[in-house]
Amino acid sequence: MKRTYYYPTVPSISDFDRIFDLALPNFGRLLGQRQTEGAPPADFYEDKDNYYVKVELPGVRKDDVNVAFDDGVVALSASRVRKQDDKEHRLEYKRSFRVPEGVSSESITADYGDGLLTLTLPKVPQLKPRQIEIQ
């Protein structure tokens, strides 16, 4: 099983953006963009049949989690409201990532429990070459 960890300071969709983010991590702050320190950490790994994404969303209810798939990108959003004294604090999470080629997009599933969202992205079975017997 192969594990890949990716904890971006600024979530990126394209590889080009990701390279830019790694090379210039504070560039967005210089332009006045809000830092995304609240972006939830994600754990990406795979086995021979599936890719998996695990995202930690502590304190978020299942009804406040949204996962969408469009044009090869999975977009995740979640929100949490915490009341403290007379004030209400709202925290929003957003994360998106491009789905690798060879994924059966119609079969993507999401499970949520105990603050952990698990996405399962099934790989399309590869056609294996076979020997044809000559009669």
Secondary structure, 3 states (H helix, E strand, C coil): CEEEEECCCCCCCCHHHHHHHHHCCCHHHHCCCCCCCCCCCEEEEECCCEEEEEEECCCCCHHHEEEEEECCEEEEEEEEEEEECCEEEEEEEEEEEECCCCECHHHCEEEEECCEEEEEEEECCCCCCCCCCCC
